[in-house]
Amino acid sequence: MTDLWDGALIDARIWHGRRGDKNRDFRYRATYVALPLDAIDRGDAVLPVDRAALWSLRRSDYGHRDGRSLRDFIAGLLKPVGLGEASEVTLVTLPRSVGFGFNPVSFWLCRDVSGDLRAVLAEVSNTFGERHLYLCHRPDRAAITASDRLEADKLFHVSPFLPRSGRYLFRFDVGPGRFGAWIDWVAEDGSRRLGTAMTGKARALTRASLRRAALRHPLQSQKVIGLIHLQAAKLFARGVRYLRKPPQMPRRTSHADRHDGMGG
């Protein structure tokens, strides 16, 4: 069974479900890659790093955004909250296609020497060229299980049809053999108004499997950004109120470290 920490392709199903007066589901598929962070930093990952290819990864898209060590970046976030013992980190992300890249969200999975998931960094980007980091971990620093729900205030403007208020509930299932991430938006009145999910089976990442995936979907990132804009146009046509983007908050990193009591 494929271990995400060894590198994997994830055949992901992405779902967004709005709740309220204008119910509408948004679904699409995409192939994500899970890459060991140390292999990215060394430049010997199966996916080409910092060089031209049909599918590739650019280190300056993540972390410090200047090409510096990704391992040093995540260590700098984990150590201040007592999670510096994470021994392995894997990045789950959408690869660039033909040089173009857009990641609605990438997940940095951090596990300890015993193999337990201890933290997940959700690196969220919007279509306005901004990003925010949500560092997810239990308040007691214990292992994150598939039943844990971790809560954070929503501090970043993503969709122009949702306000920058309320809170998020994060949940993760990291296999082996699968990946799942669920992020629900809870409005200020306590109602769950938007559910999102990214789930899929993990399969071996080899040069051959990567080549086949890239040839099947050579313009995958372009397709994803196109689908996002198409969905926005549909919501606008249905009369969903468009909200002007507020200035981004100075705080660019926050913590999803409140346990809502529904998990283990």
N, C-alpha and C positions, 0 to 999 in steps of 0.2 A: 504494500500500500504506500502511495507516494507521501513523503514527509515534506511539508512546506519548507522546512529549514534546509532541505537538500536542493531546493529549487523545484519549481513546478509551473505548469500551465493550468490555469483555472478557467474552465468554461462557465462563465458567470451569467446568471440571469439577474437583471437589475429591474427593480420594481419601485415605483413611487405611487402611493395612494393618497389622494386628497380626501379629506372629510369635511362636510359642511354643506353649504348651499349648492356648490358646483362640484359634485363628486366626479372625479375622473382619474382613471388609472393610467400610468405611463410605464410601458414595459419595453425592454430591449435586451439584446444579448451582446456580450463582448468577451474577448479572451484576455484575461489578465495574466501577468507573470508574477511569480514569487521568487525573489532573488536574495541569496545570502548577502548581507551588507558587506562583509569582509571581501567577498569576491568582487563586488562592485568597486570597492576602494582599490583593490589590486588590479582591476581592469581585466580579470580573467573569467568573468561570468559568461555563461553560454550566450546571453543576449549581448550584442556589441555595445560597449560603453564608450561614450564620447567619440564616436566615429560614425561615418555615414553607412547606413544599411537600410533595407526595406523596413525592418523593425529595429529600434535601437533604444538606448537609454542615455540621457544626458545628466551627469551628476549635478550640474548647476540648476536643474529643475527642482532639487530637493534640499532640505536642510539649510545650510548657510546661503544657498543659492549662488555660490561663487566657486564651486568646484572643489572646496576643501573636503577633508575627510568626513564622510557621513557617520562613521563610528564615533568620532570625536563629538559630532553634533548631538547625537542621541545620548551619549554618555553625559554631556553637559546638562541635559534635561532630567536625566534619571537620578543622578547622584544627589542633587539638593533635596529630593523627596525620599531618600533612603532606598532607592531602587538601583543603585550602581552595580549590584551583583549580577545583572542580566548578562549571561554569557554568550547568547546567540541572538542575533537580530535578523529578521527577514523582512524585506520590503515587498509589499503586494501593491502593484501599480499597473496602470495602463501604459504599454510601451508607446514611444513615438512611432509614427508611421510615415515613411518617406520624409523624415525630418520634422514633421509637424507633431506637436504634443499638446494635449490638454487633459488634465486629470481632475475630475470633479472631487475625488478624494482618493488619497493613497494611504495605506495602513502600514505602519512599522510595528511588527510583532516582536515582542521582547520576552524571552524565556530564560529561566535560571538553569543552574547546573543539573537540577533534577528533572528538567524538561517541562516545568510548569510555566504557563503563561503568566507573566507578572505585570505587564503593561502593554498598552497599544497606543501609539501616537497616530491620531487621525489628522492628516495634513489636507485641509479642505481648501479648494480654490473656487473662485467664482469666475464668471465670464468677463469681469471687468479688470482682470489681471491682478487681483488681490488674493491673499491667502490668510488662513488662521490655523493654529495648531491646538488641538484638543488632546491633552495627555490623559489617557484613561487608565485608572488604577483603583484598586479597592482602598478604602480609607485605612484599613489595617495592614495594607501592603501584602495581603495573602494572595494566593493564586487565584486568577480569574477563571471561573468556570463558565460553561455554556448557559447556565441559568442566571448568572449575575447580570443585573442591570445597573449601569453606572450613569449618574446624572450630572449634567453641566448646564450652566446658564448659556443661552444662545447669545453670542457676542459678535457674530459675523453675519453680514448681509450676503445671502446666497441667491435666493429666488426673488425676483421683483414682484412676486405675488404673495409674499409672506412678510410679516413685520419682523424686525430685529428685536425680538422680545421672547419671553417664555423660556423654555428649557428643552434640552435634548436628553433622551434616554438611549444609551449605547448598550449593545449586546454583541458578543462574539462567540463563534465556534470555529476553532482552528484545526479541526481534524483529529487524527491523520486521514488523509484521503479526501478532504473536503475543506472548504472555507465558507464561513458565513459571517456577515456583519449586518446588523439591524440598527437603524437610527430613527427614533420616533421624535417628532416635534410636539411638545405639549404647550398649548397656549396659556396665557396668563390666567384664564378662567379655569384651568385644570383639565381641559378636554384635550384628547389626543387628536390633532387636526391633520397630521401628515405622518404616514408611515413610509419608511424606505427600507429596502433590503437588497443585499448583494450576496448571492449564494451560488455555489457550484462545486462540482467534483474537481479534485486535483489529479493531474496526470503527469507523468514524467516529462521533465524538460530536458530535451536533448537537442543537438543541432538539427537533427532530422525533423523532430516534432515541431521545433520552432520554425523551421523553413516552411513546413506544410501549413502551419497556422498563418504565417505572414503571407503566403501566396494565396490563401483563401480569402484573407481580409487585408489587402495591401493598403487600404485607406481607412483603417479602423478608427483612428483618432478623428479624422475629418468627419466620418459618419456620426460619431458620438456628439460632436459639437453641433452638427447639423440637426440631429434629432432633438437636442436640447432647445435649439432656437425654434424648431417646428412646433414643439410642445408649447413653448411660450406663446407662439402665434395663435395656437388653438385656444389656449386659455383666455387670451385677450379677446378673441372673437366671440367667446362664450360670455363675455361680460365680467370676467374676474378682474377686480380692481388692480391696476398697475401701480406699484409703489416706487417712487423715485429713490435711487440709492443714496443713503446717508453717507457722510464722510466715515471712513474706516476708523474704528477706535484705536488709540495708541497701543493698547494692550494686544499683543499678537499671539500670546500663548496663554492658555487657561487649562484648568484641570476638571476632568470628569471623575470626581473622587467621592461623590456622595452616593451611598448605596441606598436604593429605594426599598429594600427589605423583601424583594420578590425572589432574590436568588439565594445561593448557598452561602 
